[in-house]
Amino acid sequence: MAYYKCLKCDKSIEKDILALNKKLLGRNIMKFFCLKCLAEYLELPEDLLKDKINDFKRQGCSLFN
């Protein structure tokens, strides 16, 4: 897997956070946010985004395999 860093804060990004970026911002994006910066960008709490990751995994979304 390639190594990705946050567009805003330069923090390394885990694969589930990459998948969440693609799910919420579009599959073809090339720049990503860490969880904290994504939450700020979307104006949502981090806990809600963590819950969404689990929801998408339970639903069998292919991005979260």
N, CA, C and O atoms as CSV, one atom per row, in Angstrom:
chain,resi,resn,atom,element,x,y,z
A,1,MET,N,N,0.839,-1.188,0.000
A,1,MET,CA,C,0.000,0.000,0.000
A,1,MET,C,C,0.882,1.248,0.000
A,1,MET,O,O,1.912,1.299,0.671
A,2,ALA,N,N,0.470,2.216,-0.739
A,2,ALA,CA,C,1.206,3.475,-0.811
A,2,ALA,C,C,1.091,4.227,0.515
A,2,ALA,O,O,0.199,3.967,1.322
A,3,TYR,N,N,1.987,5.135,0.710
A,3,TYR,CA,C,2.040,5.918,1.928
A,3,TYR,C,C,1.406,7.279,1.670
A,3,TYR,O,O,1.850,8.014,0.787
A,4,TYR,N,N,0.371,7.620,2.433
A,4,TYR,CA,C,-0.338,8.878,2.240
A,4,TYR,C,C,-0.239,9.755,3.484
A,4,TYR,O,O,-0.205,9.268,4.614
A,5,LYS,N,N,-0.196,11.070,3.236
A,5,LYS,CA,C,-0.176,12.041,4.329
A,5,LYS,C,C,-1.340,13.001,4.154
A,5,LYS,O,O,-1.836,13.208,3.047
A,6,CYS,N,N,-1.764,13.579,5.265
A,6,CYS,CA,C,-2.872,14.522,5.270
A,6,CYS,C,C,-2.505,15.775,4.477
A,6,CYS,O,O,-1.405,16.314,4.598
A,7,LEU,N,N,-3.446,16.212,3.676
A,7,LEU,CA,C,-3.285,17.422,2.873
A,7,LEU,C,C,-3.071,18.656,3.745
A,7,LEU,O,O,-2.343,19.574,3.363
A,8,LYS,N,N,-3.700,18.676,4.905
A,8,LYS,CA,C,-3.665,19.869,5.755
A,8,LYS,C,C,-2.540,19.838,6.792
A,8,LYS,O,O,-1.809,20.818,6.937
A,9,CYS,N,N,-2.396,18.724,7.515
A,9,CYS,CA,C,-1.459,18.703,8.649
A,9,CYS,C,C,-0.240,17.796,8.441
A,9,CYS,O,O,0.653,17.769,9.287
A,10,ASP,N,N,-0.190,17.054,7.328
A,10,ASP,CA,C,0.942,16.199,6.971
A,10,ASP,C,C,1.057,14.934,7.824
A,10,ASP,O,O,2.090,14.266,7.786
A,11,LYS,N,N,0.032,14.597,8.582
A,11,LYS,CA,C,0.018,13.370,9.389
A,11,LYS,C,C,-0.212,12.170,8.467
A,11,LYS,O,O,-0.942,12.276,7.482
A,12,SER,N,N,0.416,11.018,8.788
A,12,SER,CA,C,0.187,9.819,7.983
A,12,SER,C,C,-1.251,9.328,8.189
A,12,SER,O,O,-1.847,9.531,9.246
A,13,ILE,N,N,-1.786,8.685,7.164
A,13,ILE,CA,C,-3.200,8.316,7.154
A,13,ILE,C,C,-3.338,6.798,7.061
A,13,ILE,O,O,-2.697,6.151,6.233
A,14,GLU,N,N,-4.190,6.239,7.931
A,14,GLU,CA,C,-4.473,4.804,7.937
A,14,GLU,C,C,-5.437,4.453,6.806
A,14,GLU,O,O,-6.131,5.319,6.276
A,15,LYS,N,N,-5.469,3.159,6.442
A,15,LYS,CA,C,-6.262,2.740,5.287
A,15,LYS,C,C,-7.762,2.984,5.463
A,15,LYS,O,O,-8.434,3.328,4.491
A,16,ASP,N,N,-8.302,2.819,6.661
A,16,ASP,CA,C,-9.734,3.074,6.860
A,16,ASP,C,C,-10.074,4.556,6.678
A,16,ASP,O,O,-11.161,4.895,6.212
A,17,ILE,N,N,-9.148,5.424,7.044
A,17,ILE,CA,C,-9.375,6.862,6.872
A,17,ILE,C,C,-9.272,7.224,5.383
A,17,ILE,O,O,-10.015,8.077,4.898
A,18,LEU,N,N,-8.351,6.574,4.660
A,18,LEU,CA,C,-8.291,6.765,3.206
A,18,LEU,C,C,-9.612,6.359,2.569
A,18,LEU,O,O,-10.154,7.073,1.726
A,19,ALA,N,N,-10.120,5.210,2.982
A,19,ALA,CA,C,-11.386,4.714,2.441
A,19,ALA,C,C,-12.531,5.677,2.767
A,19,ALA,O,O,-13.397,5.921,1.926
A,20,LEU,N,N,-12.536,6.219,3.973
A,20,LEU,CA,C,-13.583,7.162,4.363
A,20,LEU,C,C,-13.518,8.429,3.513
A,20,LEU,O,O,-14.553,8.946,3.094
A,21,ASN,N,N,-12.321,8.927,3.257
A,21,ASN,CA,C,-12.147,10.083,2.369
A,21,ASN,C,C,-12.774,9.799,1.013
A,21,ASN,O,O,-13.529,10.614,0.483
A,22,LYS,N,N,-12.450,8.623,0.454
A,22,LYS,CA,C,-12.977,8.273,-0.859
A,22,LYS,C,C,-14.494,8.110,-0.832
A,22,LYS,O,O,-15.179,8.518,-1.770
A,23,LYS,N,N,-15.012,7.523,0.224
A,23,LYS,CA,C,-16.461,7.320,0.331
A,23,LYS,C,C,-17.200,8.655,0.420
A,23,LYS,O,O,-18.245,8.829,-0.206
A,24,LEU,N,N,-16.664,9.585,1.187
A,24,LEU,CA,C,-17.365,10.846,1.423
A,24,LEU,C,C,-17.031,11.943,0.407
A,24,LEU,O,O,-17.861,12.813,0.141
A,25,LEU,N,N,-15.828,11.908,-0.158
A,25,LEU,CA,C,-15.400,12.993,-1.042
A,25,LEU,C,C,-15.305,12.583,-2.506
A,25,LEU,O,O,-15.169,13.440,-3.380
A,26,GLY,N,N,-15.376,11.292,-2.782
A,26,GLY,CA,C,-15.321,10.806,-4.162
A,26,GLY,C,C,-14.199,9.807,-4.361
A,26,GLY,O,O,-13.092,9.991,-3.856
A,27,ARG,N,N,-14.488,8.760,-5.093
A,27,ARG,CA,C,-13.514,7.674,-5.277
A,27,ARG,C,C,-12.266,8.093,-6.045
A,27,ARG,O,O,-11.221,7.456,-5.917
A,28,ASN,N,N,-12.361,9.133,-6.823
A,28,ASN,CA,C,-11.233,9.529,-7.680
A,28,ASN,C,C,-10.340,10.607,-7.076
A,28,ASN,O,O,-9.461,11.129,-7.762
A,29,ILE,N,N,-10.548,10.951,-5.800
A,29,ILE,CA,C,-9.710,11.989,-5.187
A,29,ILE,C,C,-8.271,11.505,-5.066
A,29,ILE,O,O,-8.019,10.305,-4.959
A,30,MET,N,N,-7.336,12.438,-5.083
A,30,MET,CA,C,-5.915,12.100,-5.003
A,30,MET,C,C,-5.248,12.679,-3.756
A,30,MET,O,O,-4.111,12.326,-3.442
A,31,LYS,N,N,-5.938,13.554,-3.053
A,31,LYS,CA,C,-5.404,14.143,-1.823
A,31,LYS,C,C,-6.389,13.850,-0.705
A,31,LYS,O,O,-7.604,13.883,-0.898
A,32,PHE,N,N,-5.835,13.559,0.483
A,32,PHE,CA,C,-6.645,13.051,1.572
A,32,PHE,C,C,-6.425,13.830,2.856
A,32,PHE,O,O,-5.407,14.499,3.031
A,33,PHE,N,N,-7.407,13.730,3.760
A,33,PHE,CA,C,-7.331,14.321,5.093
A,33,PHE,C,C,-7.200,13.219,6.138
A,33,PHE,O,O,-7.731,12.124,5.955
A,34,CYS,N,N,-6.496,13.503,7.233
A,34,CYS,CA,C,-6.525,12.621,8.397
A,34,CYS,C,C,-7.919,12.750,9.022
A,34,CYS,O,O,-8.704,13.599,8.600
A,35,LEU,N,N,-8.228,11.936,10.003
A,35,LEU,CA,C,-9.561,11.949,10.602
A,35,LEU,C,C,-9.897,13.316,11.193
A,35,LEU,O,O,-10.994,13.832,10.978
A,36,LYS,N,N,-8.964,13.900,11.932
A,36,LYS,CA,C,-9.216,15.198,12.561
A,36,LYS,C,C,-9.491,16.283,11.521
A,36,LYS,O,O,-10.450,17.044,11.655
A,37,CYS,N,N,-8.664,16.355,10.497
A,37,CYS,CA,C,-8.838,17.387,9.473
A,37,CYS,C,C,-10.073,17.129,8.609
A,37,CYS,O,O,-10.722,18.074,8.160
A,38,LEU,N,N,-10.401,15.859,8.372
A,38,LEU,CA,C,-11.617,15.533,7.625
A,38,LEU,C,C,-12.844,15.972,8.411
A,38,LEU,O,O,-13.789,16.519,7.842
A,39,ALA,N,N,-12.828,15.734,9.714
A,39,ALA,CA,C,-13.941,16.158,10.572
A,39,ALA,C,C,-14.087,17.676,10.532
A,39,ALA,O,O,-15.201,18.194,10.451
A,40,GLU,N,N,-12.981,18.377,10.590
A,40,GLU,CA,C,-13.031,19.848,10.506
A,40,GLU,C,C,-13.557,20.299,9.147
A,40,GLU,O,O,-14.393,21.199,9.066
A,41,TYR,N,N,-13.068,19.676,8.090
A,41,TYR,CA,C,-13.472,20.039,6.729
A,41,TYR,C,C,-14.981,19.831,6.525
A,41,TYR,O,O,-15.658,20.658,5.914
A,42,LEU,N,N,-15.491,18.705,7.053
A,42,LEU,CA,C,-16.909,18.383,6.890
A,42,LEU,C,C,-17.791,18.991,7.983
A,42,LEU,O,O,-19.019,18.918,7.922
A,43,GLU,N,N,-17.140,19.593,8.983
A,43,GLU,CA,C,-17.837,20.174,10.136
A,43,GLU,C,C,-18.695,19.127,10.849
A,43,GLU,O,O,-19.871,19.343,11.141
A,44,LEU,N,N,-18.056,17.980,11.118
A,44,LEU,CA,C,-18.689,16.866,11.813
A,44,LEU,C,C,-17.772,16.398,12.935
A,44,LEU,O,O,-16.557,16.576,12.847
A,45,PRO,N,N,-18.330,15.802,13.989
A,45,PRO,CA,C,-17.480,15.273,15.057
A,45,PRO,C,C,-16.719,14.019,14.604
A,45,PRO,O,O,-17.223,13.218,13.817
A,46,GLU,N,N,-15.508,13.875,15.116
A,46,GLU,CA,C,-14.689,12.703,14.776
A,46,GLU,C,C,-15.386,11.403,15.140
A,46,GLU,O,O,-15.300,10.423,14.399
A,47,ASP,N,N,-16.075,11.385,16.274
A,47,ASP,CA,C,-16.767,10.158,16.701
A,47,ASP,C,C,-17.814,9.717,15.687
A,47,ASP,O,O,-17.999,8.520,15.467
A,48,LEU,N,N,-18.489,10.662,15.076
A,48,LEU,CA,C,-19.482,10.325,14.055
A,48,LEU,C,C,-18.791,9.681,12.850
A,48,LEU,O,O,-19.302,8.714,12.284
A,49,LEU,N,N,-17.650,10.208,12.465
A,49,LEU,CA,C,-16.921,9.632,11.334
A,49,LEU,C,C,-16.417,8.229,11.658
A,49,LEU,O,O,-16.436,7.353,10.793
A,50,LYS,N,N,-15.972,8.007,12.881
A,50,LYS,CA,C,-15.555,6.665,13.302
A,50,LYS,C,C,-16.729,5.699,13.240
A,50,LYS,O,O,-16.575,4.557,12.805
A,51,ASP,N,N,-17.901,6.154,13.672
A,51,ASP,CA,C,-19.107,5.323,13.595
A,51,ASP,C,C,-19.451,5.000,12.148
A,51,ASP,O,O,-19.879,3.887,11.843
A,52,LYS,N,N,-19.265,5.973,11.254
A,52,LYS,CA,C,-19.560,5.753,9.832
A,52,LYS,C,C,-18.625,4.705,9.240
A,52,LYS,O,O,-19.047,3.905,8.406
A,53,ILE,N,N,-17.359,4.700,9.661
A,53,ILE,CA,C,-16.428,3.670,9.186
A,53,ILE,C,C,-16.973,2.294,9.542
A,53,ILE,O,O,-17.006,1.396,8.701
A,54,ASN,N,N,-17.398,2.130,10.791
A,54,ASN,CA,C,-17.941,0.840,11.221
A,54,ASN,C,C,-19.218,0.493,10.465
A,54,ASN,O,O,-19.425,-0.664,10.101
A,55,ASP,N,N,-20.069,1.476,10.228
A,55,ASP,CA,C,-21.297,1.249,9.461
A,55,ASP,C,C,-20.970,0.771,8.050
A,55,ASP,O,O,-21.554,-0.201,7.571
A,56,PHE,N,N,-20.040,1.451,7.387
A,56,PHE,CA,C,-19.683,1.077,6.023
A,56,PHE,C,C,-19.071,-0.323,5.972
A,56,PHE,O,O,-19.318,-1.072,5.027
A,57,LYS,N,N,-18.278,-0.678,6.979
A,57,LYS,CA,C,-17.702,-2.024,7.046
A,57,LYS,C,C,-18.806,-3.063,7.193
A,57,LYS,O,O,-18.793,-4.087,6.510
A,58,ARG,N,N,-19.757,-2.802,8.078
A,58,ARG,CA,C,-20.878,-3.739,8.278
A,58,ARG,C,C,-21.722,-3.894,7.019
A,58,ARG,O,O,-22.256,-4.969,6.749
A,59,GLN,N,N,-21.838,-2.820,6.258
A,59,GLN,CA,C,-22.609,-2.854,5.023
A,59,GLN,C,C,-21.866,-3.580,3.897
A,59,GLN,O,O,-22.447,-3.898,2.860
A,60,GLY,N,N,-20.589,-3.833,4.118
A,60,GLY,CA,C,-19.788,-4.540,3.126
A,60,GLY,C,C,-19.228,-3.655,2.025
A,60,GLY,O,O,-18.932,-4.138,0.932
A,61,CYS,N,N,-19.079,-2.371,2.298
A,61,CYS,CA,C,-18.530,-1.453,1.294
A,61,CYS,C,C,-17.131,-1.933,0.877
A,61,CYS,O,O,-16.275,-2.192,1.723
A,62,SER,N,N,-16.920,-2.045,-0.433
A,62,SER,CA,C,-15.652,-2.571,-0.951
A,62,SER,C,C,-14.446,-1.683,-0.638
A,62,SER,O,O,-13.312,-2.161,-0.661
A,63,LEU,N,N,-14.671,-0.410,-0.347
A,63,LEU,CA,C,-13.552,0.473,-0.009
A,63,LEU,C,C,-12.916,0.104,1.338
A,63,LEU,O,O,-11.755,0.428,1.589
A,64,PHE,N,N,-13.670,-0.565,2.187
A,64,PHE,CA,C,-13.214,-0.852,3.548
A,64,PHE,C,C,-12.771,-2.306,3.727
A,64,PHE,O,O,-12.796,-2.815,4.848
A,65,ASN,N,N,-12.372,-2.976,2.665
A,65,ASN,CA,C,-11.898,-4.362,2.763
A,65,ASN,C,C,-10.452,-4.416,3.131
A,65,ASN,O,O,-9.887,-5.503,3.256
